[in-house]
Amino acid sequence: KKRQIKELTYYNRACDREDITTNNVDDLMITEDMDAESCMNHMLKHGASLYPDLISNETAKAAREHILERNVIEKGFFVIENENRYSFGIDVNSHPSIRQALTEISENKLLQEALTRIVGPNPAIVEFTGITALYGAAEQFIHQDVLPKGSAFKYSRNFVPTFSLFIPLQDTTAEMGATAVCPGTHQCINAPISTICQEDAAMQISGRTHWKSGTGALLNQQTFHRGAAHVDPQGPDRVLFILTFASRPRFGRNQVETRMIGQGGSYSLKWDQWGHTMKDFADPAKYMSQPWKTLRSLGIYKPKGRDWGWDYATVASMRISNSDVGYGYHNLKEFAKTGFTFIPDSLTPALDDGETWENYLLKTVAVVRSWLLEKVTRVHVAYIFIMTLINFILHFCGYRKRGEAIMHCLGRLIFTHGLIVLIAIAIWYRVKTSQWAENIRTGVAFKSLRSYTNTEQPGTIPYKTDVLISPRFKSSSLASYRHILEINHPGNRYWADLIASNSLNYHNLPSAAQLAVAEMLVLDIKSVCRGRLLKHTDDSKWVVMSDEDSRNQAHVELLKASNKALYFVLTLLDYYIAEIDVGIFRETALHKYHISDHLESLQDHLIGDLPNAQPRQLANNTLRSVALPKYLSFPQTIVTRKSRSIPSTMPEQLKPVPPFPAAWVEERDTVDGQYRGSFNEWYRAVVTKMDPNKGKIDIKYFDGDKDKSLNHRSVRPYEALVMDEVVSVQVKGKYYQGRIIRFIGNDKYDVQTHEKGLIKNIPGHLIMRSFDKVDSLKEGSVVEAKFQGTEWFRGHVVKINEDGTYDIAYDDGDREFFVSPELVRLSDD
């Protein structure tokens, strides 16, 4: 949990219908006029792309027949709505049609160039499977293949992004169960968007006709999608050919990998095919034959000139340590019933309650080792005894000299065991020098990012209108994800358009003009977009940048956009500085204290600082406007400007207004908090924590009480009490309604109540406020409730009982009655 907070690179993004990028399948099609960069941007925007004609009809037909034959033979992997569905890992050398299909995919130039930009060169293969849906297969629920806690967007330095290529091996209609996708949802973390997609927003790839055989759908594994129901009794079985790609691990000289593959995925791949890459799959007969395939999978050996994929030993150990899908305690209980197929049942140890995979596997190794040692000792003792007896008999009969048989016996033992020992030493050395063994020995790989001291700056929770400035996406090793903020985050997208529209010849402008342009862009973000510039600090807080820092950030972006050479140099320096945090030498004093300072001073020298002065009137110079995108539109106009000219002073009428009351709240701010997030009872409080990982706010009331994990609707900036405001005051534990008639000073008030008359000198923290336009619980309200008083789960109010309790229907199907009000709060919906 500490790493989840400290190594966060995005935030708990709440999405709605406006974040779904298209409802037209044609928008997902990759066309001939697109290049690799366009394909990358397309994938970052939609999270789904359609590549036509990846496999020929003849190859698709042959591969389909092979998969249908193997469905009843192969041991299948679990798939959602498993009834009437088959799923199994495909062996690359199981049939010529499979090899041909892989060859055709690898020879599609645009796809391979796009994958290089999206995932990185020669991506690793982490799934190769065939899925068949028969008539009667039910519709799956909408889902992501990788869980949000394993998001490469939210934790860019902890998880690699993965992309699945779905290829139908026959023309597939909607009735046959063509896959449905919800474009643009790969950026979403929270539950409401899944409900929207489940209800009506997901569209089938078949469109108005059919999903053409051989046309591949490349999906980010975080994109919400589902397998549709097969309801066509006359339609053929729907067969999908699936490959999943991941960025290759950074294993090599002076390199280190801090990331792992995302959590929650099934990764249906035969165990001996791990460790391989797309180039290996393109020629499996040469590079994926036994025993080399198994040695590669175990991370022991790879041919010279080839690249490591994600080997089985590394992936299995990571998934076990994180209790990933398939590696939980209930999976261990199932495994313990059968054990390893190559180990007798008598050597399978009993499973203790609560035992971990690691302990169980070590216990199994200890049992097998003890058994082998015992058997080997008995065999050697018996062998020596028998040979000694034979030597005695032969010597007694006069056929052999004394001790001759024993010497022959010892010679055989030395020869055979010496050969075994030499082979064992060679294997031991190979394993010892393997990359995954090196990672274990050094303890550098997959380690936490470099630790920092906590900053004193108050944190806040980002909103989609904010511009996020984060160094943790600045790395060439992140492939397409180094651009993800500028394409996927709405505020950054608007900011990038604004920069591009106003950067022409910016580097040639005088300093005063540069200051004016930079300041006007920052004001545009605050007043028109209703956003802020937020900086990601070393300890993973999102902090509001000062006006000066915001202007300097705009200055840097404008310089980079107006000068390509400077853009290249500064971007390279950003990559080097970011590498200091995650590189193999990140804990050395040279990297911590010297190289980073040197690189940052070099950056400062190239950029220069804006003068800290008021902008002057500039003739014939206007700020180029950018249309406010649909995803950043608001119900009412915040500011109207007839002219976009840069004035001599900043116009006072452009007053920044937050998109909703709590949008710009920061830690240590004084606020009004809605008690328990349920009642229309608001008390003065201080924000103690803003958690971008969960999108929640912790507050402490002035009377000492606390509320944790409130959503943004339950907090609003504190506004001073005013004369005649209707309030409730606390007297000896009871509340009396009245109105404020006098402000005394020192935060004390006189209140005229209905029941107690005039109450004097009431401290402000004992005054409860109510707001007319506040969301209150009613039947149908989407809420979070503590199921059986333990953990918060999402659901909705079915009934409000006479005693004030609630009947709750949870999203997962459970129901609970007479739930106490303090256990129910409004959800972020």
C-alpha positions in Angstrom: 0.0 0.0 0.0 2.9 2.4 0.7 4.3 1.7 -2.8 0.8 2.4 -4.3 0.9 5.9 -2.8 4.6 6.7 -3.3 4.9 5.4 -6.9 1.6 6.8 -8.3 2.0 8.5 -11.7 -1.6 9.4 -12.5 -4.7 9.5 -10.2 -8.0 7.8 -9.7 -9.6 9.2 -12.8 -13.4 9.3 -12.8 -14.8 8.9 -16.3 -18.2 9.5 -17.8 -19.9 9.3 -21.2 -17.9 12.3 -22.5 -14.7 10.2 -22.2 -15.9 7.5 -24.6 -14.1 8.6 -27.8 -16.4 7.2 -30.4 -19.5 5.2 -31.1 -18.7 4.5 -34.7 -16.6 1.4 -35.6 -15.3 3.0 -38.7 -13.3 5.5 -36.5 -11.3 2.5 -35.1 -10.1 1.4 -38.6 -6.4 1.8 -39.4 -6.2 3.0 -43.1 -3.5 2.8 -45.7 -2.6 6.5 -45.4 -1.7 6.3 -41.7 1.9 5.9 -40.6 3.3 4.3 -37.4 3.1 7.5 -35.3 -0.6 8.0 -36.4 -1.3 4.4 -35.4 0.3 5.1 -32.0 -1.7 8.2 -31.4 -4.8 6.4 -32.5 -4.2 3.7 -30.0 -3.5 6.2 -27.2 -6.7 8.0 -28.0 -9.2 5.1 -28.4 -7.4 2.1 -26.7 -8.6 0.0 -29.7 -7.5 -0.1 -33.3 -8.6 -2.3 -36.3 -5.9 -3.6 -38.7 -7.3 -5.1 -41.8 -6.1 -8.3 -43.6 -3.5 -9.5 -41.1 -4.2 -13.2 -42.0 -5.2 -14.5 -45.4 -8.5 -16.3 -45.8 -6.8 -19.6 -46.6 -4.5 -19.4 -43.5 -7.5 -18.4 -41.3 -9.6 -21.3 -42.5 -6.8 -23.9 -41.9 -5.9 -22.4 -38.4 -9.6 -22.4 -37.5 -10.0 -26.1 -38.3 -6.9 -26.9 -36.3 -8.2 -24.9 -33.2 -11.6 -26.6 -33.4 -9.9 -30.0 -33.5 -7.8 -29.2 -30.4 -10.6 -27.7 -28.3 -11.7 -31.1 -26.9 -8.1 -32.3 -26.5 -6.2 -29.4 -24.9 -6.5 -28.5 -21.2 -8.4 -25.2 -21.3 -7.8 -21.9 -19.5 -10.7 -20.2 -17.6 -12.7 -17.6 -19.5 -15.5 -15.4 -18.4 -18.9 -17.2 -19.0 -17.1 -20.4 -19.5 -20.1 -22.5 -20.6 -20.1 -23.0 -24.4 -16.7 -21.4 -24.7 -13.3 -23.1 -25.2 -10.0 -21.5 -24.5 -6.5 -23.0 -24.6 -2.9 -22.0 -25.1 -1.8 -22.6 -28.7 1.6 -24.4 -29.3 3.5 -22.5 -32.0 4.6 -25.7 -33.7 1.4 -27.6 -33.3 0.3 -27.1 -37.0 1.7 -25.5 -40.2 -1.3 -23.1 -40.3 -0.3 -21.7 -36.9 3.2 -21.0 -38.1 1.9 -19.5 -41.3 -0.5 -17.2 -39.4 2.3 -15.9 -37.2 4.5 -15.3 -40.3 1.8 -13.3 -42.0 1.3 -11.2 -38.8 5.0 -10.5 -38.5 5.2 -9.5 -42.2 2.5 -6.9 -41.9 4.8 -3.8 -42.0 2.3 -1.2 -40.7 1.3 -3.4 -37.7 4.9 -4.2 -36.8 6.0 -0.5 -37.1 3.0 0.5 -35.0 3.8 -2.1 -32.3 7.3 -0.7 -32.2 5.9 2.8 -31.4 3.2 1.5 -29.1 5.0 -1.1 -27.0 8.6 -0.9 -28.1 10.8 -2.8 -30.6 10.4 -6.6 -30.9 7.7 -6.9 -28.1 7.5 -9.8 -25.8 4.6 -12.3 -26.2 2.7 -12.9 -22.9 -0.4 -14.7 -24.3 -1.1 -16.9 -27.3 -4.5 -18.5 -27.2 -7.5 -19.6 -29.1 -11.0 -18.9 -27.9 -14.1 -20.5 -29.4 -17.7 -19.4 -28.7 -20.4 -21.9 -29.6 -24.0 -21.2 -30.1 -25.5 -20.6 -26.7 -22.4 -18.8 -25.2 -23.7 -16.1 -22.9 -22.8 -12.5 -23.0 -19.8 -11.6 -20.8 -20.0 -8.7 -18.4 -18.0 -5.7 -19.4 -14.4 -5.9 -18.1 -10.8 -4.9 -18.3 -8.2 -7.7 -18.8 -5.8 -5.9 -16.4 -7.1 -4.6 -13.1 -6.8 -0.9 -12.3 -4.3 -1.6 -9.5 -2.0 -2.9 -12.3 -2.6 0.0 -14.6 0.5 1.1 -16.6 -1.1 4.6 -16.7 -1.6 4.9 -13.0 1.7 3.2 -12.2 3.9 3.8 -15.3 7.1 2.8 -13.5 5.7 -0.4 -12.0 3.7 -2.1 -14.8 4.3 -2.5 -18.5 1.4 -1.8 -20.8 0.0 -4.9 -22.6 -2.0 -5.0 -25.8 -4.1 -8.0 -27.1 -4.6 -8.7 -30.8 -7.9 -10.4 -31.5 -8.2 -11.9 -34.9 -11.4 -13.7 -36.0 -10.8 -16.8 -38.2 -14.2 -16.4 -39.9 -16.5 -13.5 -40.8 -18.2 -12.7 -37.5 -21.6 -11.1 -37.2 -23.1 -9.4 -34.1 -25.3 -12.4 -33.6 -22.3 -14.7 -33.6 -20.8 -12.8 -30.7 -18.4 -10.2 -32.2 -16.4 -8.6 -29.4 -17.8 -5.3 -28.0 -15.5 -2.5 -27.0 -15.9 0.8 -25.2 -13.3 3.1 -26.9 -11.4 5.5 -24.7 -12.0 3.7 -21.4 -8.4 2.5 -21.1 -7.7 5.7 -19.2 -10.4 5.2 -16.6 -9.9 3.8 -13.2 -13.2 3.9 -11.4 -16.4 1.8 -11.6 -19.1 4.2 -13.0 -17.7 4.0 -16.6 -18.0 0.2 -16.5 -21.7 0.6 -15.7 -22.2 3.0 -18.6 -20.4 0.6 -21.0 -22.4 -2.4 -19.6 -25.7 -0.6 -20.2 -25.4 0.8 -23.7 -22.1 2.4 -24.6 -20.1 -0.7 -25.7 -20.2 -1.3 -29.5 -19.6 -4.5 -31.4 -16.7 -4.5 -33.8 -18.9 -6.1 -36.4 -20.6 -2.8 -36.9 -23.6 -2.9 -39.3 -22.3 -5.9 -41.3 -19.6 -8.2 -39.9 -16.1 -8.4 -38.5 -14.1 -9.6 -41.4 -12.0 -12.7 -41.1 -8.3 -11.8 -40.6 -9.0 -8.2 -39.4 -7.2 -7.8 -36.1 -8.5 -5.7 -33.2 -5.6 -4.4 -31.2 -6.9 -3.6 -27.7 -5.2 -2.0 -24.7 -5.8 -4.6 -22.0 -7.3 -1.7 -19.8 -10.0 -1.0 -22.4 -13.4 -2.1 -21.3 -14.7 -4.9 -23.6 -16.7 -8.1 -23.5 -17.4 -11.2 -25.6 -21.0 -10.9 -26.9 -23.5 -13.8 -26.8 -23.6 -16.2 -29.7 -27.3 -16.2 -30.5 -27.3 -17.3 -34.1 -28.4 -21.0 -34.3 -27.3 -21.1 -38.0 -24.0 -19.3 -37.5 -20.7 -21.2 -37.3 -18.7 -21.4 -34.1 -16.8 -18.1 -33.5 -13.1 -18.7 -33.3 -10.6 -16.0 -32.2 -6.8 -16.1 -32.5 -5.3 -14.0 -29.8 -1.7 -12.7 -29.3 -0.9 -10.3 -26.4 2.2 -8.1 -26.6 4.1 -6.4 -23.8 7.2 -4.2 -23.6 10.3 -6.3 -23.3 12.0 -6.3 -19.9 15.0 -4.1 -19.6 17.5 -6.9 -18.9 21.0 -6.2 -20.1 24.2 -4.4 -19.4 23.7 -1.3 -17.2 19.9 -1.8 -17.5 17.4 -2.6 -14.8 13.7 -3.3 -14.9 11.4 -1.7 -12.3 8.2 -2.9 -14.0 6.2 -6.1 -14.1 3.4 -7.2 -16.3 0.0 -5.9 -15.1 -2.1 -7.7 -12.5 -5.4 -9.3 -13.1 -4.6 -10.7 -16.6 -5.0 -14.4 -17.4 -1.9 -14.5 -19.7 -3.0 -17.7 -21.3 0.4 -18.9 -22.6 1.9 -22.4 -22.5 4.6 -22.3 -19.8 7.4 -23.3 -22.2 6.6 -20.4 -24.6 7.4 -17.6 -22.0 10.6 -15.7 -22.5 10.1 -15.3 -26.3 9.4 -12.3 -28.5 7.6 -11.5 -31.7 10.6 -12.3 -33.8 10.8 -15.7 -32.2 7.1 -16.4 -32.9 7.6 -15.3 -36.5 10.0 -18.2 -37.0 9.1 -20.8 -34.4 10.6 -23.8 -36.3 14.0 -22.2 -35.9 13.9 -20.4 -32.6 11.2 -22.3 -30.6 12.1 -25.9 -30.8 12.9 -28.1 -27.8 15.0 -28.1 -25.6 15.9 -24.5 -26.4 12.3 -23.4 -26.0 12.1 -24.6 -22.4 15.6 -23.2 -21.5 14.4 -19.9 -22.8 11.2 -20.0 -20.9 13.1 -20.7 -17.6 15.4 -17.8 -18.3 18.5 -20.0 -18.6 19.5 -19.7 -22.2 18.8 -17.7 -25.4 20.5 -17.8 -28.7 23.0 -15.0 -29.5 21.4 -12.0 -31.1 17.9 -12.7 -29.7 16.1 -10.7 -27.1 14.7 -11.8 -23.8 10.9 -11.8 -23.3 9.3 -12.2 -20.0 10.5 -15.6 -18.8 8.4 -18.0 -16.8 10.5 -17.9 -13.6 10.3 -14.1 -13.4 6.6 -13.9 -14.2 5.5 -16.7 -11.9 7.5 -15.4 -8.9 6.1 -11.9 -9.4 2.5 -13.1 -9.7 2.9 -15.4 -6.7 4.4 -12.6 -4.5 1.4 -10.3 -5.5 -1.3 -13.0 -5.1 -2.3 -12.3 -8.7 -5.1 -14.0 -10.6 -4.5 -17.8 -10.5 -2.1 -17.5 -7.6 -4.4 -16.8 -4.6 -4.8 -19.0 -1.6 -7.9 -20.8 -3.1 -5.8 -21.6 -6.2 -3.1 -23.0 -4.0 -5.6 -25.2 -2.3 -6.6 -26.6 -5.7 -3.0 -27.0 -6.7 -2.2 -28.9 -3.5 -4.8 -31.5 -4.3 -2.9 -32.6 -7.3 0.6 -31.2 -6.9 3.2 -31.3 -9.7 2.4 -33.9 -12.4 5.9 -35.2 -12.4 6.1 -35.7 -8.6 4.4 -38.7 -6.9 1.4 -37.9 -4.6 3.3 -39.3 -1.7 5.8 -36.4 -2.0 3.1 -33.7 -2.2 3.1 -32.1 1.3 -0.1 -31.1 3.1 -1.2 -27.5 2.9 -1.3 -25.6 6.2 -4.0 -23.0 6.8 -3.1 -19.6 5.4 0.1 -20.9 3.8 1.6 -18.9 1.0 2.7 -20.2 -2.4 6.3 -19.4 -1.6 6.3 -21.5 1.6 4.4 -24.3 0.0 6.8 -24.5 -2.9 9.9 -24.4 -0.6 8.3 -27.1 1.5 7.8 -29.3 -1.6 11.4 -28.8 -2.6 12.5 -29.8 0.9 10.4 -32.9 0.8 11.6 -34.0 -2.6 15.2 -33.2 -1.7 15.0 -35.3 1.5 13.4 -38.2 -0.4 16.0 -38.1 -3.2 18.8 -38.0 -0.6 17.4 -41.0 1.2 16.9 -43.0 -2.0 20.3 -42.1 -3.4 22.0 -43.1 -0.1 20.2 -46.4 -0.1 21.1 -47.2 -3.7 24.8 -46.4 -3.2 25.0 -48.4 0.0 23.3 -51.4 -1.7 25.5 -51.0 -4.7 28.7 -51.0 -2.7 27.6 -53.9 -0.5 26.7 -56.0 -3.6 29.9 -55.2 -5.4 31.9 -56.0 -2.2 30.1 -59.3 -1.9 30.6 -60.2 -5.5 34.3 -59.3 -5.2 34.6 -61.6 -2.1 32.9 -64.5 -3.9 35.1 -64.1 -7.0 38.2 -63.8 -5.0 37.2 -66.9 -2.9 36.7 -68.8 -6.1 40.0 -67.7 -7.5 38.6 -65.6 -10.5 39.8 -62.2 -9.4 42.5 -60.7 -7.3 41.6 -59.2 -3.9 40.2 -55.7 -4.3 40.1 -55.8 -8.1 36.2 -55.7 -8.3 36.1 -52.9 -5.7 38.4 -50.8 -7.8 36.3 -51.4 -10.9 33.2 -50.4 -8.7 34.9 -47.2 -7.5 36.0 -46.4 -11.0 32.5 -46.6 -12.4 31.2 -44.5 -9.5 33.8 -41.8 -10.1 33.2 -41.8 -13.9 29.4 -41.7 -13.8 29.1 -39.3 -10.8 31.9 -37.1 -12.1 30.1 -36.7 -15.3 26.9 -35.9 -13.5 28.7 -33.4 -11.2 30.2 -31.7 -14.3 26.8 -31.4 -15.9 25.3 -30.1 -12.6 28.1 -27.5 -12.3 27.5 -26.3 -15.8 23.7 -26.0 -15.2 24.3 -24.3 -11.8 26.7 -21.8 -13.4 24.3 -21.1 -16.2 21.4 -20.5 -13.8 23.7 -18.4 -11.5 24.6 -16.1 -14.4 21.1 -15.9 -15.8 19.4 -12.6 -15.8 16.7 -13.4 -13.3 19.2 -14.9 -10.9 21.3 -11.7 -11.2 18.1 -9.7 -10.4 17.5 -11.8 -7.2 21.1 -11.6 -6.1 21.5 -7.8 -6.6 18.0 -6.9 -5.4 17.9 -4.0 -7.8 15.3 -5.2 -10.3 11.6 -4.5 -9.5 12.7 -2.5 -6.5 10.9 0.6 -5.3 11.7 3.9 -6.9 14.4 6.0 -5.2 13.0 7.2 -1.9 12.6 10.9 -1.1 11.8 12.9 1.9 8.3 14.2 2.2 7.6 17.6 0.8 5.9 20.2 3.0 3.7 21.4 0.2 0.0 20.6 0.5 -1.3 18.0 -2.0 -4.5 18.0 -4.0 -6.5 15.6 -6.1 -6.3 16.3 -9.9 -9.3 16.8 -12.0 -9.6 16.3 -15.8 -9.4 20.0 -16.5 -6.0 20.3 -14.7 -2.7 20.3 -16.6 -0.5 17.6 -15.1 3.3 18.0 -15.1 5.0 14.7 -14.3 8.6 13.6 -14.9 7.8 10.0 -14.4 6.4 9.6 -18.0 9.6 11.0 -19.4 11.5 7.9 -20.6 12.2 6.4 -24.0 11.7 2.9 -22.4 8.0 3.7 -21.9 7.4 3.7 -25.6 4.0 5.2 -26.4 3.2 5.9 -22.7 5.7 8.8 -22.6 3.1 10.6 -24.7 0.0 9.4 -22.8 -0.6 12.5 -20.7 -0.7 14.9 -23.6 -3.1 12.7 -25.6 -5.2 11.1 -22.9 -5.6 13.6 -20.1 -8.1 16.3 -21.2 -6.4 19.2 -19.5 -3.0 18.3 -21.0 -4.6 17.8 -24.4 -6.1 21.4 -24.3 -2.8 22.7 -23.0 -0.9 21.1 -25.9 -3.2 22.6 -28.4 -2.9 26.0 -26.7 0.9 25.7 -26.8 1.0 24.6 -30.4 -1.3 27.5 -31.5 0.9 30.2 -29.8 4.5 28.9 -30.2 5.3 30.3 -33.7 8.6 32.2 -33.5 8.2 32.4 -29.7 12.0 31.9 -29.2 12.6 35.0 -31.2 10.3 37.3 -29.2 11.7 39.7 -26.6 11.5 38.7 -23.0 8.6 41.0 -22.2 6.6 39.5 -25.0 7.4 35.9 -23.9 6.3 36.8 -20.4 3.0 38.1 -21.7 2.3 35.1 -23.9 3.2 32.6 -21.1 1.1 34.5 -18.5 -1.9 34.7 -20.8 -1.8 30.9 -21.5 -1.7 30.2 -17.8 -4.7 32.5 -17.3 -6.5 30.8 -20.1 -6.2 27.4 -18.3 -7.5 28.8 -15.1 -10.3 31.0 -16.4 -11.6 29.2 -19.6 -10.6 25.6 -19.0 -11.2 25.9 -15.2 -8.0 24.1 -14.5 -4.8 24.4 -12.6 -1.2 23.5 -13.4 -0.2 20.7 -11.0 3.3 19.4 -10.4 4.0 15.8 -9.4 6.4 15.9 -6.5 9.1 13.4 -5.6 6.9 12.0 -2.9 4.0 11.5 -5.4 1.8 14.4 -4.3 0.0 16.5 -6.9 0.8 20.1 -5.9 -0.6 23.4 -7.3 2.2 25.3 -9.1 2.7 28.9 -8.1 2.0 31.6 -10.6 5.7 32.0 -11.3 6.3 28.3 -11.7 3.3 28.1 -14.0 4.6 30.9 -16.2 8.0 29.2 -16.3 6.4 25.9 -17.3 4.5 27.6 -20.1 7.7 29.4 -21.2 9.6 26.0 -21.4 6.8 24.4 -23.4 6.5 27.3 -25.8 10.3 27.3 -26.3 10.3 23.6 -27.1 7.4 23.9 -29.5 9.0 26.8 -31.4 12.5 25.3 -31.7 12.9 21.7 -32.8 16.6 21.5 -31.9 15.9 22.8 -28.4 13.0 20.3 -28.1 15.2 17.4 -28.9 18.0 18.4 -26.4 15.6 19.2 -23.6 13.6 16.0 -24.1 16.8 14.0 -24.0 17.8 15.7 -20.8 14.4 14.9 -19.4 15.0 11.2 -20.2 18.4 11.2 -18.5 17.1 12.9 -15.4 14.2 10.5 -15.2 16.6 7.5 -15.6 18.3 8.7 -12.4 15.2 7.7 -10.5 14.8 4.2 -11.9 18.1 3.3 -13.4 20.5 0.6 -12.1 22.7 3.2 -10.4 19.8 5.1 -8.8 21.0 4.5 -5.2 24.6 5.8 -5.8 25.7 9.1 -4.4 26.9 10.2 -7.8 23.4 9.8 -9.3 21.5 11.1 -6.2 23.4 14.3 -5.6 25.7 15.2 -8.5 24.6 14.0 -11.9 21.0 15.2 -11.5 22.1 18.6 -10.3 24.4 18.9 -13.3 21.7 17.9 -15.8 19.2 20.3 -14.3 21.6 23.2 -14.3 22.3 22.4 -18.0 18.5 22.6 -18.6 18.3 25.9 -16.8 21.1 27.3 -18.9 19.4 26.2 -22.1 16.0 27.5 -21.1 16.7 30.7 -19.2 14.2 32.3 -16.8 11.4 34.6 -17.6 11.8 38.1 -16.2 9.7 38.6 -13.1 7.8 41.7 -14.3 4.5 42.7 -15.6 4.0 42.2 -19.4 4.0 45.2 -21.6 1.6 46.2 -24.4 2.6 44.5 -27.6 1.6 45.8 -31.0 0.2 43.4 -33.6 0.4 40.4 -31.4 -2.6 38.3 -30.4 -3.1 35.2 -28.4 -4.4 32.5 -30.8 -7.6 31.0 -29.3 -8.3 27.3 -29.0 -11.8 26.0 -29.1 -12.7 24.5 -25.7 -13.2 20.7 -26.4 -16.4 19.0 -25.7 -14.8 17.0 -22.9 -13.9 20.3 -21.1 -17.2 22.1 -21.7 -19.3 23.5 -18.9 -22.9 24.4 -18.5 -22.3 28.2 -18.4 -19.8 30.6 -19.8 -17.2 31.7 -17.3 -15.7 34.6 -19.2 -16.4 36.4 -22.5 -13.7 38.1 -24.4 -14.3 40.1 -27.6 -10.6 40.4 -28.3 -7.7 38.0 -27.5 -5.1 40.9 -27.6 -2.4 40.8 -25.0 -3.2 43.8 -22.7 -0.7 45.8 -20.7 -2.0 44.3 -17.5 -3.9 41.1 -16.8 -7.6 41.7 -17.0 -9.3 41.6 -13.6 -12.6 40.2 -15.0 -10.9 36.8 -15.7 -11.6 35.4 -12.3 -10.7 31.7 -12.2 -13.6 29.5 -11.1 -13.3 25.8 -10.2 -15.4 23.3 -12.1 -17.1 22.2 -8.9 -16.7 23.4 -5.3 -14.1 20.9 -4.0 -12.1 20.7 -7.3 -9.3 23.0 -6.1 -9.2 22.0 -2.4 -5.8 21.3 -1.0 -4.4 19.7 2.2 -4.5 22.0 5.2 -7.4 24.0 3.7 -10.3 24.9 5.9 -13.5 23.4 4.5 -17.1 22.6 5.3 -17.4 18.8 5.5 -20.6 16.7 5.1 -20.7 14.6 8.2 -20.2 10.9 7.2 -20.9 11.9 3.6 -24.5 11.0 4.2 -26.4 13.8 6.0 -27.1 17.4 5.1 -25.0 18.4 8.1 -21.9 20.4 7.3 -19.2 21.3 9.9 -16.0 23.2 9.7 -13.0 21.0 9.2 -9.4 20.9 8.0 -8.3 18.7 5.1 -5.7 16.3 6.4 -5.1 14.2 3.3 -5.9 14.3 -0.4 -5.5 10.8 -1.8 -5.2 10.8 -5.6 -4.7 7.0 -5.6 -8.4 6.6 -4.4 -9.8 10.0 -5.3 -10.8 10.5 -1.6 -10.5 13.2 1.0 -9.7 12.9 4.7 -10.8 15.7 7.0 -10.7 16.5 10.7 -13.5 18.6 12.2 -12.8 21.4 14.6 -14.4 19.5 17.4 -11.9 16.7 17.0 -14.1 14.2 15.1 -12.8 12.8 11.8 -14.1 11.6 8.4 -12.0 9.5 6.1 -12.3 8.7 2.4 -15.0 11.3 1.6 -15.8 11.9 -2.1 -15.5 15.4 -3.6 -19.3 16.0 -3.2 -19.0 15.9 0.6 -16.4 18.7 0.9 -16.5 22.3 -0.1 -14.3 25.3 0.5 -15.2 27.1 3.8 -17.1 30.3 3.4 -17.5 32.6 6.3 -20.8 32.6 8.1 -23.0 35.5 7.2 -25.7 37.5 9.0 -29.2 35.9 8.9 -27.8 32.5 7.7 -30.0 29.6 8.9 -27.9 27.3 11.0 -28.1 24.8 13.8 -26.1 25.2 17.0 -24.9 22.6 19.5 -25.8 23.1 23.1 -25.0 20.3 25.6 -25.1 17.7 22.8 -28.4 18.9 21.3 -28.9 21.0 18.1 -31.3 23.9 17.9 -32.2 25.6 14.6 -32.0 29.3 14.3 -30.3 32.2 12.4 -27.2 34.3 13.1 -28.0 37.8 14.3 -24.6 39.0 15.5 -20.9 38.5 14.8 -19.0 39.1 18.1 -15.4 38.4 17.0 -12.9 35.7 17.6 -15.1 33.3 15.6 -18.1 33.6 18.1 -21.7 34.4 17.2 -25.1 35.1 18.7 -27.8 32.9 17.3 -31.6 33.4 17.7 -33.1 29.9 17.9 -36.8 28.8 17.7 -36.7 26.6 20.9 -34.1 28.2 23.1 -34.4 31.8 22.1 -31.1 33.8 22.0 -27.9 31.8 22.5 -24.8 34.0 22.9 -21.1 33.5 22.2 -21.4 30.2 20.2 -18.0 29.1 18.8 -18.0 28.6 15.1 -17.1 25.0 15.3 -20.3 24.2 17.2 -22.4 25.6 14.4 -23.8 23.2 11.8 -24.7 24.4 8.3 -27.1 23.0 5.8 -27.1 23.6 2.0 -30.2 23.7 -0.1 -28.5 22.5 -3.2 -26.7 19.5 -1.8 -27.1 15.9 -2.8 -29.0 13.9 -0.3 -29.8 10.3 -0.2 -33.0 9.2 -1.8 -34.3 6.0 -3.4 -32.2 5.2 -6.4 -29.1 7.2 -5.2 -25.8 5.6 -6.1 -23.9 5.1 -2.9 -21.1 3.3 -1.1 -22.0 1.3 1.9 -20.0 -0.7 4.4 -21.2 -4.3 3.8 -21.8 -5.8 7.2 -19.9 -2.9 8.7 -16.6 -4.0 7.2 -15.6 -2.6 3.8 -17.1 0.0 1.4 -18.9 -1.4 -1.7 -20.8 0.4 -4.4 -24.5 0.0 -4.8 -27.8 2.0 -4.7 -30.5 2.8 -2.3 -33.6 0.5 -2.8 -35.6 1.8 0.1 -35.5 4.4 2.9 -37.0 2.9 6.0 -39.1 4.8 8.6 -36.4 4.6 11.2 -33.9 6.3 8.8 -32.0 3.2 7.8 -31.5 2.1 4.2 -32.0 -1.0 2.2 -29.0 -1.4 -0.2 -28.6 -3.4 -3.4 -24.9 -3.8 -4.2 -23.4 -3.9 -7.7 -22.1 -7.4 -7.2 -25.6 -8.7 -6.5 -25.7 -8.8 -2.7 -28.4 -7.0 -0.8 -28.5 -5.6 2.8 -31.4 -4.3 4.8 -31.7 -1.7 7.6 -28.2 -0.3 7.0 -27.4 2.4 9.5 -27.0 5.9 8.0 -23.4 6.3 9.2 -22.5 3.2 7.1 -23.9 4.8 3.9 -22.5 7.7 1.8 -22.9 9.1 -1.7 -20.7 7.6 -4.4 -18.6 9.6 -6.8 -21.2 9.1 -9.5 
